[in-house]
Amino acid sequence: MTQISIVPATAAALDVPGARLYYELRGTGPLVVLVGAPMDAAAFAPLADLIATDHTVLTTDPRGHQSSVLDDPTQDSTPELRADDLARLIAHVDAGPAVVLGSSGGAITVLALARAHPDLVTTVVAHEPPLLALLDDRAQQHAKTDDIIATYKSGDRLGAWRKFMAQANLQMPEPVFQQVFGGEPEPRQQASESYWFAHELRQSTSWEPDVAALRATATRVVLGLGADSAGQLCERTVNALGASIGVDPVLFPGGHTGFVEDPAAFEPRLREVLWGE
């Protein structure tokens, strides 16, 4: 197993319209941004440490999660708002243009970023964006999402997560499910989870990308798919988007969160895809 050396991170915050964004910077060199939604900066830290040996790496808590607080906690988190947040962060750290990797909801964020701010990003890697609006059965998928949200709001937290995992076709043995979702989450994690279900999940998965703009953008668009994601919902969405914009998906090690499962395996593949290393 590769030993990951921890690169010191500098933490700071940036005021943006409606929110105060927490972010971390590591290393020096060309700028790489790693982003999720709702996944926060801490989840990307091991991968960031590996890339920061020769790059400046920016990670952030997306608006409404963990240390990135909202002026109005009931404001929805849309891909356009999160893309604007990233654009402001990239401009603020003044080390761009950037290469940006987004995972899941963060992959939707980076697609919106490539559409709105192509001057700030040379390449976006959209790893498994759950774009349900591109699927033939989108009406049924949106109904499932609405049911998940209603289940959570009814107070059945574990039931909501079970339905979410079933919709995504993510297999998790019961002992692992209980380890991940059982018990009482700590207050900040619970607040982040509640915000995601109430104000972000539907807004992200129902987003419809501007296919013509993504085809025409000067920003290189890479679609990432986990090698272990065969048969899962995001395999369908990635393939649908790839067919729409004429881009073949690129396989990465692991599954939906391969960069968390094994960052030491994910990082060399990311370097190969981005820079041919």
Secondary structure, DSSP 8 states (H G I E B T S, - for coil): --------EEEEEEEETTEEEEEEEESSSSEEEEE-SS--HHHHHHHHHHHTTTSEEEEE--TTSTT-EESSTT----HHHHHHHHHHHHHHHT--SEEEEEETHHHHHHHHHHHH-TTTEEEEEEES---GGGSTTHHHHHHHHHHHHHHHHTT-HHHHHHHHHHHHT----HHHHHHHH-S---HHHHHHHHHHHHHTHHHHHT----HHHHHH-SSEEEEEEETT-TTSHHHHHHHHHHHHHT---EEESSSTTHHHH-HHHHHHHHHHHHH--
